[in-house]
Amino acid sequence: MHPTRLFHWDDEAAMLDLIDRVAFTRLFLTTPDGPRVAHVPVLVTPARTLRFHLANTNALVPHLDGATALALTEGPNAYVSANWYVDVRGAVPTWNYLCVEAEGPVRRLDRSDLTALLDALSARLEPRVGEDWTRAKMEPPRFEAMLNAITAFELTISELRGTCKVSQNKSEAEIKGVLRGMATNGADDMADAIRAARA
């Protein structure tokens, strides 16, 4: 997390919402072969856990059950040019970003939980792209074969740490310049995050 306290994010509900909205995370684990990372679709459960699945050939799969892992989810981010500030001579470029680290023990899920996870992910994500895919559209033997190739896990969150760096340390005049610069460069998501933080 960012070392400056001003950018520490303590709103747990907002952090879980970011993970849920992004629905894709990087999962870090130290294995006997060294540190490894996997990129996984993720579902936030009402029980404040993260559920995800991996291909059985992934380097993390043999080591996750019972281990403590770290899931890093990134939200909007954008470069900030010092030219956008009022006092160019006293400023440097920076980067604004939102991210959440969820750390905790991981357990392997059973086959019924895996099926439920896949159904839930499809139900959550298909509408985002204007589609309606479900496993009912697959041949059952093909679906069973796919199930045999993946494993589901659940991370129980013991620590949730966030960074919300959205120009909180800048004046209103400087924020106006930052928002103009972001509008020019298509950084609309970050501009929205800056506005939301100041509302």
Residue frames as a rotation matrix with the C-alpha (Angstrom) as fourth column:
MET 1
0.571 0.821 0.000 0.00
0.821 -0.571 0.000 0.00
0.000 0.000 -1.000 0.00
HIS 2
0.305 -0.434 0.848 1.03
0.267 -0.816 -0.513 3.61
0.914 0.383 -0.133 -0.47
PRO 3
-0.406 -0.548 -0.731 3.24
0.830 0.113 -0.546 4.79
0.382 -0.829 0.409 2.42
THR 4
-0.915 0.099 0.390 1.45
-0.181 -0.967 -0.180 8.16
0.360 -0.235 0.903 2.67
ARG 5
-0.783 0.613 -0.107 -1.42
0.420 0.394 -0.818 7.90
-0.459 -0.685 -0.565 5.17
LEU 6
-0.451 0.615 -0.646 -3.47
-0.570 -0.756 -0.322 10.42
-0.687 0.223 0.692 3.19
PHE 7
-0.318 0.269 -0.909 -3.93
-0.898 0.224 0.380 7.81
0.305 0.937 0.170 0.45
HIS 8
-0.999 0.009 0.054 -4.81
-0.013 0.924 -0.381 4.88
-0.053 -0.381 -0.923 2.73
TRP 9
-0.345 0.923 -0.172 -8.29
-0.604 -0.078 0.793 3.56
0.718 0.378 0.585 2.01
ASP 10
-0.966 -0.048 0.252 -10.25
-0.245 0.474 -0.846 2.36
-0.078 -0.879 -0.470 5.04
ASP 11
-0.104 0.993 -0.060 -13.77
-0.933 -0.119 -0.339 2.05
-0.344 0.021 0.939 3.63
GLU 12
-0.709 -0.264 0.654 -14.22
-0.203 0.964 0.170 -1.72
-0.676 -0.012 -0.737 3.67
ALA 13
0.255 0.887 0.385 -17.56
0.311 0.302 -0.901 -1.69
-0.916 0.350 -0.198 1.85
ALA 14
0.718 -0.029 -0.695 -16.11
-0.567 -0.603 -0.561 0.46
-0.403 0.797 -0.450 -0.94
MET 15
-0.366 -0.925 -0.104 -13.05
-0.861 0.295 0.414 -1.78
-0.352 0.242 -0.904 -1.24
LEU 16
-0.531 0.252 0.809 -15.16
0.168 0.967 -0.191 -4.93
-0.830 0.035 -0.556 -1.51
ASP 17
0.610 0.779 -0.146 -17.34
0.067 -0.235 -0.970 -3.14
-0.789 0.582 -0.195 -4.05
LEU 18
0.252 -0.606 -0.755 -14.26
-0.913 -0.408 0.023 -2.39
-0.321 0.683 -0.656 -6.16
ILE 19
-0.753 -0.526 0.396 -13.22
-0.412 0.846 0.339 -6.05
-0.513 0.092 -0.854 -6.11
ASP 20
-0.137 0.812 0.567 -16.76
0.376 0.573 -0.729 -7.05
-0.916 0.113 -0.384 -7.04
ARG 21
0.699 0.439 -0.564 -17.02
-0.266 -0.573 -0.775 -4.53
-0.664 0.692 -0.284 -9.89
VAL 22
-0.064 -0.813 -0.579 -13.61
-0.971 -0.084 0.224 -5.34
-0.231 0.577 -0.784 -11.38
ALA 23
0.779 0.509 0.366 -14.19
-0.484 0.859 -0.165 -9.10
-0.399 -0.049 0.916 -10.89
PHE 24
0.755 -0.635 -0.163 -10.60
0.286 0.543 -0.790 -9.90
0.590 0.549 0.592 -11.90
THR 25
0.850 -0.428 0.308 -7.66
-0.490 -0.426 0.761 -10.13
-0.195 -0.797 -0.572 -9.55
ARG 26
0.128 -0.880 -0.458 -4.00
-0.450 0.360 -0.817 -11.10
0.884 0.311 -0.350 -9.30
LEU 27
0.964 0.223 0.144 -3.37
-0.238 0.491 0.838 -13.86
0.116 -0.842 0.527 -6.78
PHE 28
0.118 -0.993 0.026 0.10
-0.687 -0.101 -0.719 -14.02
0.717 0.067 -0.694 -5.20
LEU 29
0.971 0.097 0.220 1.60
-0.227 0.669 0.708 -16.96
-0.079 -0.737 0.671 -3.34
THR 30
-0.040 -0.999 -0.015 5.09
-0.999 0.041 -0.010 -18.00
0.011 0.015 -1.000 -2.33
THR 31
0.923 0.326 -0.204 5.58
-0.350 0.932 -0.093 -21.60
0.160 0.157 0.975 -3.48
PRO 32
0.590 -0.755 0.287 8.52
0.248 0.507 0.825 -24.00
-0.768 -0.416 0.486 -3.01
ASP 33
0.135 -0.519 0.844 9.59
0.990 0.104 -0.095 -22.85
-0.039 0.848 0.528 -6.48
GLY 34
-0.886 -0.456 -0.083 9.48
0.458 -0.889 -0.014 -19.18
-0.067 -0.051 0.996 -5.47
PRO 35
-0.425 0.763 -0.487 6.86
-0.118 -0.581 -0.806 -16.42
-0.897 -0.285 0.337 -5.66
ARG 36
-0.831 0.257 0.493 4.15
0.555 0.317 0.770 -16.96
0.042 0.913 -0.406 -8.26
VAL 37
-0.599 0.687 -0.411 1.11
-0.409 -0.704 -0.581 -15.00
-0.688 -0.180 0.703 -9.46
ALA 38
-0.669 0.507 0.544 -2.10
0.734 0.567 0.374 -16.06
-0.119 0.649 -0.751 -11.18
HIS 39
-0.877 0.460 -0.141 -4.73
-0.478 -0.863 0.165 -13.91
-0.046 0.212 0.976 -12.86
VAL 40
-0.819 0.569 -0.075 -8.24
0.572 0.819 -0.045 -15.01
0.036 -0.079 -0.996 -11.95
PRO 41
-0.255 0.847 0.466 -11.88
-0.194 -0.517 0.833 -13.98
0.947 0.122 0.296 -12.27
VAL 42
-0.933 -0.140 -0.331 -13.19
0.296 0.224 -0.929 -13.49
0.204 -0.964 -0.168 -8.75
LEU 43
0.048 0.987 0.153 -16.56
0.206 -0.160 0.965 -13.41
0.977 -0.014 -0.211 -6.99
VAL 44
-0.850 -0.201 0.488 -17.12
-0.393 -0.376 -0.839 -11.59
0.353 -0.904 0.240 -3.69
THR 45
-0.373 0.722 -0.582 -19.50
0.553 0.677 0.486 -13.59
0.745 -0.140 -0.652 -1.49
PRO 46
0.488 0.629 0.605 -21.93
-0.185 -0.603 0.776 -12.26
0.853 -0.491 -0.178 1.16
ALA 47
0.892 -0.182 -0.413 -19.70
0.449 0.455 0.769 -14.02
0.048 -0.872 0.487 3.72
ARG 48
0.774 -0.619 -0.134 -16.83
-0.591 -0.782 0.200 -11.60
-0.229 -0.076 -0.970 2.85
THR 49
0.074 -0.750 0.657 -14.80
0.164 0.659 0.734 -14.22
-0.984 0.054 0.171 1.01
LEU 50
0.037 -0.145 -0.989 -13.36
-0.931 -0.366 0.019 -14.33
-0.364 0.919 -0.149 -2.49
ARG 51
0.355 0.111 0.928 -14.09
0.094 0.984 -0.154 -17.32
-0.930 0.142 0.339 -4.71
PHE 52
0.237 -0.379 -0.895 -12.11
-0.930 -0.356 -0.095 -18.10
-0.282 0.854 -0.437 -7.84
HIS 53
0.819 -0.025 0.573 -10.94
0.102 0.990 -0.102 -20.99
-0.565 0.142 0.813 -10.00
LEU 54
0.042 -0.890 -0.453 -7.70
-0.847 -0.272 0.456 -21.95
-0.529 0.365 -0.766 -11.69
ALA 55
0.578 -0.022 -0.816 -6.63
-0.577 0.695 -0.428 -24.43
0.576 0.719 0.389 -14.33
ASN 56
0.977 -0.161 0.137 -5.21
0.010 0.682 0.731 -27.51
-0.211 -0.713 0.668 -12.65
THR 57
0.441 -0.861 0.255 -1.96
0.831 0.284 -0.478 -26.96
0.339 0.423 0.841 -14.55
ASN 58
0.626 -0.199 0.754 -1.46
-0.218 -0.973 -0.076 -23.57
0.749 -0.117 -0.652 -12.85
ALA 59
-0.311 -0.906 -0.287 1.65
0.128 0.259 -0.957 -23.46
0.942 -0.334 0.036 -10.65
LEU 60
-0.571 0.109 0.813 -0.37
-0.741 -0.495 -0.454 -22.27
0.354 -0.862 0.363 -7.63
VAL 61
0.325 0.902 -0.285 -2.92
-0.658 0.432 0.617 -25.10
0.679 -0.013 0.734 -7.56
PRO 62
0.194 -0.225 -0.955 -0.82
0.389 0.911 -0.135 -27.70
0.901 -0.345 0.264 -5.66
HIS 63
-0.675 -0.659 -0.332 0.08
0.584 -0.203 -0.786 -25.15
0.451 -0.724 0.522 -2.96
LEU 64
-0.518 0.479 0.708 -3.05
-0.326 -0.876 0.354 -23.05
0.791 -0.048 0.610 -2.34
ASP 65
0.476 0.800 -0.364 -5.15
0.054 0.386 0.921 -25.28
0.878 -0.458 0.140 -0.08
GLY 66
0.687 -0.150 -0.711 -4.33
0.725 0.207 0.657 -24.22
0.049 -0.967 0.251 3.48
ALA 67
-0.427 -0.896 0.123 -1.93
0.893 -0.439 -0.098 -21.46
0.142 0.068 0.988 2.42
THR 68
0.285 0.410 -0.866 -2.20
0.445 -0.857 -0.259 -17.72
-0.849 -0.312 -0.427 3.00
ALA 69
-0.262 -0.297 0.918 -2.45
0.965 -0.108 0.241 -15.80
0.028 0.949 0.315 -0.26
LEU 70
-0.420 0.080 -0.904 -2.73
0.160 -0.974 -0.160 -12.19
-0.893 -0.212 0.396 -1.37
ALA 71
0.048 0.513 0.857 -5.26
0.992 0.079 -0.103 -11.02
-0.120 0.854 -0.505 -3.96
LEU 72
-0.618 -0.312 -0.722 -4.53
0.236 -0.949 0.208 -7.64
-0.750 -0.042 0.660 -5.57
THR 73
0.159 0.746 0.647 -7.35
0.970 0.003 -0.242 -5.92
-0.183 0.666 -0.723 -7.44
GLU 74
-0.818 -0.485 -0.309 -6.73
0.397 -0.865 0.305 -2.73
-0.415 0.127 0.901 -9.37
GLY 75
0.355 0.930 -0.092 -9.36
0.654 -0.317 -0.687 -0.13
-0.668 0.183 -0.721 -10.20
PRO 76
0.910 0.011 0.413 -9.04
0.335 -0.605 -0.722 2.99
0.242 0.796 -0.554 -12.33
ASN 77
0.201 -0.872 -0.446 -5.58
0.606 -0.247 0.756 4.46
-0.770 -0.422 0.479 -12.73
ALA 78
0.822 0.075 0.564 -4.14
0.522 -0.494 -0.695 7.34
0.227 0.866 -0.445 -14.70
TYR 79
-0.307 -0.951 -0.026 -0.91
0.946 -0.302 -0.119 9.24
0.105 -0.061 0.993 -15.22
VAL 80
0.803 0.486 -0.345 -0.98
0.541 -0.838 0.078 12.85
-0.251 -0.249 -0.935 -13.99
SER 81
0.077 -0.776 0.626 1.23
0.789 -0.337 -0.514 15.37
0.610 0.533 0.586 -15.82
ALA 82
-0.284 -0.270 -0.920 2.79
0.824 -0.559 -0.090 18.11
-0.490 -0.784 0.382 -13.72
ASN 83
-0.948 -0.049 0.314 1.81
0.242 -0.751 0.614 20.47
0.205 0.659 0.724 -16.56
TRP 84
-0.120 0.992 0.050 -1.78
0.526 0.020 0.850 20.19
0.842 0.128 -0.524 -15.35
TYR 85
0.119 0.107 -0.987 -0.96
0.983 -0.150 0.102 21.88
-0.137 -0.983 -0.123 -12.02
VAL 86
0.967 0.251 0.048 -1.10
0.253 -0.967 -0.038 25.60
0.037 0.049 -0.998 -11.29
ASP 87
0.550 -0.835 0.001 2.55
-0.729 -0.479 0.490 25.72
-0.409 -0.270 -0.872 -10.13
VAL 88
0.926 -0.200 -0.320 4.41
-0.080 0.724 -0.685 23.69
0.369 0.660 0.655 -12.75
ARG 89
0.110 -0.984 0.139 7.81
-0.458 -0.174 -0.872 24.67
0.882 0.032 -0.470 -11.33
GLY 90
-0.427 -0.261 0.866 6.99
-0.903 0.080 -0.421 23.20
0.040 -0.962 -0.270 -7.94
ALA 91
0.493 0.720 0.488 5.39
-0.683 0.668 -0.296 19.95
-0.539 -0.187 0.821 -9.07
VAL 92
-0.769 -0.636 -0.056 6.33
-0.552 0.618 0.559 16.55
-0.321 0.462 -0.827 -10.45
PRO 93
-0.161 0.711 -0.684 4.29
-0.709 0.399 0.581 14.04
0.686 0.579 0.440 -12.45
THR 94
-0.656 0.015 0.754 2.54
-0.612 0.574 -0.544 11.27
-0.441 -0.819 -0.367 -10.54
TRP 95
-0.731 0.476 -0.489 0.06
-0.065 0.665 0.744 8.45
0.679 0.576 -0.456 -10.94
ASN 96
-0.341 0.715 0.610 -3.44
-0.929 -0.157 -0.334 8.29
-0.143 -0.681 0.718 -9.45
TYR 97
-0.531 0.152 -0.833 -4.92
-0.288 0.893 0.347 4.85
0.797 0.424 -0.430 -8.74
LEU 98
0.252 0.594 0.764 -7.27
-0.967 0.183 0.176 2.73
-0.035 -0.783 0.621 -6.69
CYS 99
-0.204 -0.277 -0.939 -6.28
-0.358 0.914 -0.192 -0.75
0.911 0.297 -0.285 -5.55
VAL 100
0.524 0.432 0.734 -7.19
-0.848 0.191 0.494 -3.27
0.073 -0.881 0.467 -2.87
GLU 101
-0.582 -0.663 -0.470 -5.15
-0.496 0.748 -0.440 -6.05
0.644 -0.023 -0.765 -1.27
ALA 102
0.589 0.724 0.360 -7.14
-0.778 0.386 0.495 -8.91
0.219 -0.572 0.791 0.26
GLU 103
-0.492 -0.830 -0.264 -5.06
-0.629 0.548 -0.551 -11.34
0.602 -0.105 -0.792 2.30
GLY 104
0.163 0.542 0.824 -6.13
-0.953 0.304 -0.011 -14.54
-0.256 -0.783 0.566 3.99
PRO 105
-0.593 -0.352 0.724 -6.18
-0.302 0.931 0.205 -18.32
-0.746 -0.097 -0.658 4.18
VAL 106
-0.241 0.431 -0.869 -7.32
-0.957 0.044 0.288 -20.29
0.163 0.901 0.402 1.15
ARG 107
-0.351 0.164 0.922 -9.26
-0.285 0.919 -0.272 -23.54
-0.892 -0.358 -0.275 1.02
ARG 108
-0.982 0.029 -0.187 -10.09
-0.163 0.371 0.914 -25.83
0.096 0.928 -0.359 -1.87
LEU 109
-0.211 0.974 0.084 -13.78
-0.860 -0.144 -0.489 -26.06
-0.464 -0.175 0.868 -2.79
ASP 110
-0.414 0.111 0.904 -15.65
0.166 0.985 -0.044 -29.17
-0.895 0.132 -0.426 -3.86
ARG 111
-0.866 0.002 0.499 -17.12
0.495 0.135 0.858 -29.91
-0.066 0.991 -0.118 -7.27
SER 112
0.140 0.986 0.091 -20.60
0.983 -0.150 0.109 -28.63
0.121 0.074 -0.990 -6.43
ASP 113
0.410 -0.084 -0.908 -19.10
0.374 -0.893 0.252 -25.34
-0.832 -0.443 -0.334 -5.22
LEU 114
-0.714 -0.699 -0.040 -17.07
0.189 -0.248 0.950 -25.13
-0.674 0.671 0.309 -8.43
THR 115
-0.524 0.602 0.602 -20.21
0.820 0.167 0.547 -25.55
0.229 0.781 -0.581 -10.53
ALA 116
0.511 0.741 -0.436 -22.04
0.839 -0.540 0.067 -22.94
-0.185 -0.400 -0.898 -8.45
LEU 117
-0.031 -0.627 -0.778 -19.10
0.243 -0.760 0.603 -20.54
-0.969 -0.171 0.176 -8.84
LEU 118
-0.883 -0.313 0.349 -19.07
0.381 -0.048 0.923 -20.90
-0.272 0.949 0.162 -12.61
ASP 119
-0.078 0.943 0.322 -22.83
0.946 -0.032 0.322 -20.31
0.314 0.330 -0.890 -12.75
ALA 120
0.546 0.290 -0.786 -22.55
0.660 -0.727 0.189 -17.26
-0.517 -0.622 -0.588 -10.49
LEU 121
-0.435 -0.782 -0.446 -19.69
0.223 -0.574 0.788 -15.75
-0.872 0.244 0.424 -12.48
SER 122
-0.784 0.198 0.589 -21.59
0.608 0.054 0.792 -16.17
0.125 0.979 -0.163 -15.74
ALA 123
0.262 0.963 -0.060 -24.73
0.943 -0.243 0.226 -14.67
0.203 -0.116 -0.972 -14.24
ARG 124
0.412 -0.188 -0.892 -22.71
0.480 -0.787 0.388 -11.72
-0.775 -0.588 -0.233 -12.94
LEU 125
-0.411 -0.809 -0.421 -20.53
0.037 -0.477 0.878 -11.05
-0.911 0.345 0.226 -15.97
GLU 126
-0.520 0.227 0.824 -22.59
0.833 0.349 0.430 -11.96
-0.190 0.909 -0.370 -19.06
PRO 127
0.583 0.812 0.005 -24.97
0.793 -0.568 -0.221 -8.97
-0.177 0.132 -0.975 -18.70
ARG 128
0.237 -0.574 -0.784 -21.96
0.111 -0.786 0.609 -6.63
-0.965 -0.232 -0.122 -18.66
VAL 129
-0.805 -0.565 -0.180 -21.28
-0.148 -0.103 0.984 -7.50
-0.574 0.819 -0.001 -22.28
GLY 130
-0.201 0.846 -0.494 -24.93
-0.924 -0.332 -0.192 -7.75
-0.326 0.418 0.848 -23.29
GLU 131
-0.468 -0.019 -0.884 -24.95
-0.514 0.819 0.255 -11.54
0.719 0.573 -0.393 -23.48
ASP 132
0.311 0.711 0.631 -26.77
-0.949 0.200 0.243 -14.40
0.046 -0.675 0.737 -21.77
TRP 133
-0.134 -0.423 -0.896 -24.47
-0.423 0.842 -0.335 -17.45
0.896 0.334 -0.292 -21.88
THR 134
0.355 0.123 0.927 -25.11
-0.894 0.335 0.298 -20.21
-0.273 -0.934 0.229 -19.37
ARG 135
-0.683 -0.676 0.278 -23.72
-0.587 0.734 0.342 -23.72
-0.435 0.070 -0.898 -19.14
ALA 136
0.150 0.825 0.544 -27.07
-0.013 0.552 -0.834 -24.97
-0.989 0.118 0.093 -20.43
LYS 137
0.732 0.077 -0.677 -25.74
-0.632 -0.297 -0.716 -24.03
-0.256 0.952 -0.169 -23.86
MET 138
-0.348 -0.923 -0.164 -22.90
-0.937 0.337 0.088 -26.57
-0.026 0.184 -0.983 -23.53
GLU 139
0.293 0.281 -0.914 -22.99
-0.308 0.933 0.188 -30.28
0.905 0.226 0.360 -24.21
PRO 140
0.882 0.121 0.455 -23.00
-0.468 0.105 0.878 -31.90
0.058 -0.987 0.149 -20.73
PRO 141
0.750 -0.662 -0.021 -19.98
0.657 0.740 0.140 -34.16
-0.077 -0.119 0.990 -21.45
ARG 142
0.097 -0.720 0.687 -17.99
0.536 -0.543 -0.646 -31.11
0.838 0.431 0.334 -22.55
PHE 143
0.459 0.131 0.879 -18.93
-0.539 -0.745 0.393 -29.24
0.706 -0.654 -0.271 -19.38
GLU 144
0.987 -0.096 0.131 -17.91
-0.045 0.613 0.789 -32.21
-0.155 -0.784 0.601 -17.23
ALA 145
0.445 -0.875 0.190 -14.56
0.846 0.342 -0.408 -32.36
0.292 0.342 0.893 -19.04
MET 146
0.081 -0.379 0.922 -14.01
0.026 -0.924 -0.383 -28.67
0.996 0.055 -0.065 -18.35
LEU 147
0.796 0.268 0.543 -14.83
-0.516 -0.171 0.840 -29.20
0.317 -0.948 0.002 -14.67
ASN 148
0.876 -0.478 -0.072 -12.16
0.471 0.811 0.346 -31.90
-0.107 -0.337 0.935 -14.50
ALA 149
0.165 -0.863 0.477 -9.56
0.795 -0.170 -0.582 -29.41
0.583 0.475 0.659 -15.71
ILE 150
-0.221 -0.203 0.954 -10.10
-0.205 -0.946 -0.249 -26.68
0.953 -0.251 0.167 -13.10
THR 151
-0.292 0.092 -0.952 -10.22
0.885 0.403 -0.232 -26.28
0.362 -0.911 -0.199 -9.32
ALA 152
0.380 0.502 0.777 -12.16
0.090 -0.856 0.509 -23.75
0.921 -0.123 -0.370 -7.26
PHE 153
-0.510 -0.573 -0.641 -10.86
0.763 0.042 -0.645 -22.05
0.397 -0.818 0.416 -4.13
GLU 154
0.685 0.668 0.292 -12.07
0.402 -0.680 0.612 -19.63
0.607 -0.302 -0.735 -1.50
LEU 155
-0.567 -0.821 0.057 -9.97
0.474 -0.382 -0.793 -16.95
0.674 -0.423 0.606 0.22
THR 156
0.539 0.675 -0.503 -11.30
0.804 -0.235 0.547 -15.84
0.251 -0.699 -0.670 3.60
ILE 157
0.193 -0.486 0.852 -10.29
0.144 -0.845 -0.514 -12.22
0.970 0.222 -0.093 4.04
SER 158
0.332 -0.173 -0.927 -8.31
0.942 0.109 0.317 -11.66
0.047 -0.979 0.200 7.23
GLU 159
-0.266 -0.413 -0.871 -6.83
0.386 -0.873 0.296 -8.33
-0.883 -0.258 0.391 6.12
LEU 160
0.459 0.422 0.782 -8.13
0.888 -0.249 -0.387 -5.79
0.031 0.872 -0.489 3.63
ARG 161
-0.153 -0.601 -0.785 -5.82
0.450 -0.749 0.486 -2.93
-0.880 -0.279 0.385 2.66
GLY 162
0.515 0.426 0.744 -6.52
0.851 -0.150 -0.503 -0.25
-0.103 0.892 -0.440 0.10
THR 163
-0.661 -0.607 -0.441 -5.01
0.462 -0.792 0.398 2.73
-0.591 0.059 0.804 -1.66
CYS 164
0.489 0.764 0.420 -7.19
0.862 -0.351 -0.365 5.52
-0.132 0.541 -0.831 -2.99
LYS 165
-0.436 -0.730 -0.527 -4.82
0.500 -0.683 0.533 8.06
-0.748 -0.031 0.662 -4.53
VAL 166
0.131 0.634 0.762 -7.05
0.986 -0.167 -0.031 10.59
0.107 0.755 -0.647 -6.27
SER 167
-0.382 -0.437 0.814 -5.22
0.452 -0.857 -0.247 13.93
0.806 0.274 0.525 -5.89
GLN 168
0.588 0.633 -0.505 -6.48
0.735 -0.156 0.660 14.48
0.339 -0.759 -0.556 -2.33
ASN 169
0.062 -0.689 -0.722 -3.33
0.815 -0.383 0.435 16.53
-0.576 -0.616 0.538 -1.65
LYS 170
-0.745 -0.332 0.579 -4.11
0.646 -0.577 0.500 19.07
0.169 0.746 0.644 -4.39
SER 171
-0.730 0.452 -0.512 -5.99
-0.086 -0.804 -0.588 22.36
-0.678 -0.385 0.626 -4.32
GLU 172
0.298 0.929 0.220 -9.29
0.306 0.126 -0.944 22.97
-0.904 0.349 -0.247 -6.09
ALA 173
0.532 -0.159 -0.831 -7.47
-0.702 -0.631 -0.329 24.94
-0.473 0.759 -0.447 -8.79
GLU 174
-0.582 -0.806 -0.109 -5.05
-0.755 0.487 0.439 22.07
-0.301 0.338 -0.892 -9.38
ILE 175
-0.442 0.515 0.735 -7.90
0.222 0.856 -0.466 19.54
-0.869 -0.043 -0.493 -9.44
LYS 176
0.613 0.676 -0.409 -9.57
-0.197 -0.371 -0.907 21.54
-0.765 0.637 -0.094 -12.22
GLY 177
0.100 -0.678 -0.728 -6.37
-0.982 -0.185 0.037 21.25
-0.160 0.711 -0.685 -14.26
VAL 178
-0.789 -0.378 0.484 -6.09
-0.372 0.921 0.113 17.53
-0.489 -0.091 -0.868 -13.55
LEU 179
-0.019 0.882 0.470 -9.69
0.247 0.460 -0.853 16.94
-0.969 0.101 -0.227 -14.61
ARG 180
0.635 0.176 -0.753 -9.16
-0.600 -0.503 -0.623 18.92
-0.488 0.846 -0.214 -17.84
GLY 181
-0.347 -0.872 -0.345 -6.06
-0.929 0.267 0.257 16.87
-0.132 0.410 -0.903 -18.60
MET 182
-0.724 0.120 0.680 -7.84
-0.043 0.975 -0.218 13.60
-0.689 -0.187 -0.701 -17.93
ALA 183
0.408 0.912 -0.047 -10.79
-0.034 -0.036 -0.999 14.63
-0.912 0.409 0.016 -20.10
THR 184
0.374 -0.362 -0.854 -8.36
-0.899 -0.368 -0.238 15.28
-0.228 0.856 -0.463 -22.96
ASN 185
-0.587 -0.764 -0.266 -6.75
-0.797 0.603 0.026 11.86
0.141 0.227 -0.964 -22.48
GLY 186
0.027 0.721 -0.692 -9.86
-0.500 0.609 0.615 9.76
0.865 0.330 0.377 -21.98
ALA 187
-0.832 -0.357 -0.424 -9.20
0.177 0.554 -0.813 8.95
0.525 -0.752 -0.398 -18.31
ASP 188
-0.161 0.891 0.425 -12.91
-0.471 -0.448 0.760 9.23
0.867 -0.078 0.492 -17.50
ASP 189
0.485 0.351 -0.801 -12.95
0.420 0.709 0.566 6.50
0.767 -0.611 0.197 -14.83
MET 190
-0.380 -0.698 -0.607 -10.21
0.901 -0.131 -0.413 8.21
0.209 -0.704 0.678 -12.84
ALA 191
-0.817 0.159 0.555 -11.83
-0.116 -0.987 0.112 11.62
0.566 0.027 0.824 -13.29
ASP 192
0.254 0.965 -0.062 -15.06
-0.214 0.119 0.970 10.13
0.943 -0.233 0.237 -11.88
ALA 193
0.300 -0.219 -0.928 -13.11
0.813 0.567 0.129 8.70
0.498 -0.794 0.349 -8.92
ILE 194
-0.804 -0.594 0.021 -11.58
0.519 -0.719 -0.463 12.12
0.291 -0.361 0.886 -8.20
ARG 195
-0.478 0.706 0.522 -15.00
-0.429 -0.706 0.563 13.77
0.767 0.045 0.641 -8.29
ALA 196
0.445 0.692 -0.568 -16.53
0.135 0.575 0.807 11.07
0.885 -0.436 0.163 -6.08
ALA 197
-0.123 -0.593 -0.795 -13.78
0.917 0.239 -0.320 11.48
0.380 -0.769 0.515 -3.47
ARG 198
-0.956 -0.287 0.055 -14.45
0.258 -0.919 -0.299 15.22
0.137 -0.272 0.953 -3.27
ALA 199
-0.284 0.933 0.220 -18.25
0.045 -0.217 0.975 15.00
0.958 0.287 0.020 -3.21
